[in-house]
Amino acid sequence: MAKTIFQKIIDRDIPAKIEHEDEVCVVLHDIQPQAPVHLLIVPKQVIPRLAEAAIDDQALLGHLLLVAGRVARKLGLDGGFRLVINNGPDACESVPHLHVHLLAKRQMTWPPG
């Protein structure tokens, strides 16, 4: 199977504006932002989508959320932020590599979508 764009970024095959990186994940700026702040929190381990995560992925999934909070504090997103995970084509999943969108610095509406 061919590498996803996220794998290519993680492997440094293509450039990206990286906000944070650790041994588990990378946080990068979305190239088509839907808010003034739009980051993608991408695990280095490939999980195609949330529905395919296993019990063994529990710590990794928790890590992604903790990193989201840490990055939000670093960027001073005290007014709030939204986290989104798209799962499958009906949810507008565009890359089959699990990732968390962090959106901020604009008023979010409810219900979304």
TIZAKOL-935682 format. One record per residue (C-alpha): residue number from 0; residue in three letters; y, x, z. Coordinates in Angstrom, 1 decimal. Each point is the difference from the previous one (the first is absolute). Example, Ala and Ser with C-alpha at 12.3 -4.5 7.8 and 13.67 -1.06 7.14 Angstrom:
BEGIN
+-----+---------+--------+--------+--------+
: num : residuo :     py :     px :     pz :
+-----+---------+--------+--------+--------+
:   0 :     ala :   -4.5 :   12.3 :    7.8 :
:   1 :     ser :    3.4 :    1.4 :   -0.7 :
+-----+---------+--------+--------+--------+
This chain:
BEGIN
+-----+---------+--------+--------+--------+
: num : residuo :     py :     px :     pz :
+-----+---------+--------+--------+--------+
:   0 :     met :    0.0 :    0.0 :    0.0 :
:   1 :     ala :    3.5 :    1.3 :   -0.9 :
:   2 :     lys :    2.4 :    0.9 :    2.8 :
:   3 :     thr :    2.5 :   -2.6 :    1.0 :
:   4 :     ile :    3.7 :    0.8 :    0.0 :
:   5 :     phe :   -0.1 :    0.4 :    3.7 :
:   6 :     gln :   -2.9 :    2.5 :   -0.1 :
:   7 :     lys :    2.0 :    2.0 :   -2.6 :
:   8 :     ile :    3.0 :    0.0 :    2.4 :
:   9 :     ile :   -2.1 :    1.0 :    3.0 :
:  10 :     asp :   -1.6 :    2.8 :   -2.2 :
:  11 :     arg :    3.6 :    1.0 :   -1.1 :
:  12 :     asp :   -1.0 :   -0.6 :   -3.6 :
:  13 :     ile :    3.2 :   -2.0 :   -0.4 :
:  14 :     pro :    3.2 :    0.1 :    2.1 :
:  15 :     ala :    1.2 :   -2.6 :    2.4 :
:  16 :     lys :    2.7 :   -0.3 :    2.7 :
:  17 :     ile :   -2.0 :    0.4 :    3.1 :
:  18 :     glu :    1.4 :   -1.2 :    3.3 :
:  19 :     his :   -2.9 :    0.9 :    2.3 :
:  20 :     glu :   -3.5 :    1.6 :   -0.3 :
:  21 :     asp :   -2.7 :    0.7 :    2.4 :
:  22 :     glu :   -3.8 :    0.6 :   -0.2 :
:  23 :     val :   -0.7 :   -3.7 :   -0.5 :
:  24 :     cys :    2.7 :   -1.4 :   -2.2 :
:  25 :     val :    3.2 :    0.6 :   -2.1 :
:  26 :     val :    3.1 :   -2.1 :    0.1 :
:  27 :     leu :    2.0 :   -0.1 :   -3.2 :
:  28 :     his :    2.9 :   -1.8 :   -1.5 :
:  29 :     asp :   -0.9 :   -2.8 :   -2.5 :
:  30 :     ile :    1.2 :    0.7 :   -3.5 :
:  31 :     gln :    0.7 :   -3.7 :   -0.6 :
:  32 :     pro :    1.6 :   -0.9 :    3.4 :
:  33 :     gln :    0.2 :   -3.7 :    1.0 :
:  34 :     ala :    2.4 :    0.7 :    2.8 :
:  35 :     pro :    2.5 :    2.8 :    0.9 :
:  36 :     val :   -2.8 :    1.6 :    2.0 :
:  37 :     his :   -3.4 :   -0.3 :   -1.7 :
:  38 :     leu :   -2.7 :    2.4 :    1.1 :
:  39 :     leu :   -3.7 :    0.1 :   -0.7 :
:  40 :     ile :   -2.4 :    1.2 :    2.8 :
:  41 :     val :   -3.0 :    1.3 :   -1.8 :
:  42 :     pro :   -3.2 :    1.2 :    1.6 :
:  43 :     lys :   -1.5 :    3.2 :   -1.4 :
:  44 :     gln :   -3.4 :   -1.6 :    0.1 :
:  45 :     val :   -0.5 :   -2.3 :   -2.9 :
:  46 :     ile :   -0.7 :   -3.6 :    1.0 :
:  47 :     pro :    0.6 :   -2.2 :   -3.0 :
:  48 :     arg :    1.4 :   -3.0 :    1.9 :
:  49 :     leu :    0.1 :   -1.4 :    3.5 :
:  50 :     ala :   -2.9 :   -2.4 :   -0.6 :
:  51 :     glu :   -2.2 :    3.0 :   -0.7 :
:  52 :     ala :    0.8 :    1.9 :    3.2 :
:  53 :     ala :   -2.9 :    0.5 :    2.4 :
:  54 :     ile :   -0.2 :    0.1 :    3.8 :
:  55 :     asp :    0.0 :    3.8 :   -0.3 :
:  56 :     asp :    3.5 :   -0.3 :   -1.5 :
:  57 :     gln :    1.4 :   -1.6 :    3.1 :
:  58 :     ala :    1.7 :    3.1 :    1.4 :
:  59 :     leu :    1.5 :    0.8 :   -3.4 :
:  60 :     leu :    1.5 :   -3.5 :   -0.4 :
:  61 :     gly :    1.5 :    0.2 :    3.5 :
:  62 :     his :    1.4 :    3.4 :   -0.9 :
:  63 :     leu :    1.8 :   -1.4 :   -3.0 :
:  64 :     leu :    1.8 :   -2.6 :    2.2 :
:  65 :     leu :    0.9 :    2.5 :    2.6 :
:  66 :     val :    1.5 :    2.3 :   -2.7 :
:  67 :     ala :    2.0 :   -3.0 :   -1.3 :
:  68 :     gly :    1.6 :   -0.4 :    3.4 :
:  69 :     arg :    0.6 :    3.7 :    0.4 :
:  70 :     val :    1.7 :    0.3 :   -3.4 :
:  71 :     ala :    2.0 :   -3.2 :    0.6 :
:  72 :     arg :    1.4 :    1.5 :    3.2 :
:  73 :     lys :    0.7 :    3.3 :   -1.7 :
:  74 :     leu :    2.0 :   -1.9 :   -2.7 :
:  75 :     gly :    1.9 :   -2.1 :    2.6 :
:  76 :     leu :   -1.4 :   -3.3 :   -1.2 :
:  77 :     asp :    1.0 :   -1.7 :    3.2 :
:  78 :     gly :    0.9 :   -3.3 :   -1.8 :
:  79 :     gly :   -3.6 :   -0.4 :   -1.0 :
:  80 :     phe :   -2.4 :    0.6 :   -2.8 :
:  81 :     arg :   -2.9 :   -1.7 :   -1.7 :
:  82 :     leu :   -3.5 :    1.3 :   -0.7 :
:  83 :     val :   -2.0 :   -1.3 :   -2.9 :
:  84 :     ile :   -3.5 :    0.7 :   -1.3 :
:  85 :     asn :   -0.9 :   -1.5 :   -3.3 :
:  86 :     asn :   -3.7 :   -0.7 :   -0.6 :
:  87 :     gly :   -1.2 :   -0.8 :   -3.5 :
:  88 :     pro :    1.7 :   -1.1 :   -3.2 :
:  89 :     asp :    1.2 :   -3.4 :    1.3 :
:  90 :     ala :    2.0 :    1.9 :    2.7 :
:  91 :     cys :    1.5 :    2.3 :   -2.6 :
:  92 :     glu :   -2.1 :    3.0 :    0.9 :
:  93 :     ser :    0.9 :    2.6 :   -2.7 :
:  94 :     val :   -1.8 :    3.1 :    1.2 :
:  95 :     pro :   -3.6 :   -0.3 :    1.3 :
:  96 :     his :    0.6 :    2.3 :    3.0 :
:  97 :     leu :    0.9 :   -1.7 :    3.3 :
:  98 :     his :    3.6 :    0.5 :    1.0 :
:  99 :     val :    2.6 :   -1.6 :    2.3 :
: 100 :     his :    3.4 :   -0.8 :   -1.3 :
: 101 :     leu :    2.9 :    0.4 :    2.5 :
: 102 :     leu :    3.0 :   -1.9 :   -1.0 :
: 103 :     ala :    3.4 :    0.0 :    1.8 :
: 104 :     lys :    3.8 :   -0.1 :   -0.2 :
: 105 :     arg :    0.2 :   -3.5 :   -1.5 :
: 106 :     gln :   -0.5 :   -3.4 :    1.3 :
: 107 :     met :   -3.6 :   -1.1 :   -0.5 :
: 108 :     thr :   -0.9 :   -3.6 :   -0.7 :
: 109 :     trp :   -2.8 :   -2.2 :    1.3 :
: 110 :     pro :   -2.3 :   -1.0 :   -1.4 :
: 111 :     pro :   -0.3 :    3.1 :   -2.1 :
: 112 :     gly :   -1.0 :   -0.1 :   -3.7 :
+-----+---------+--------+--------+--------+
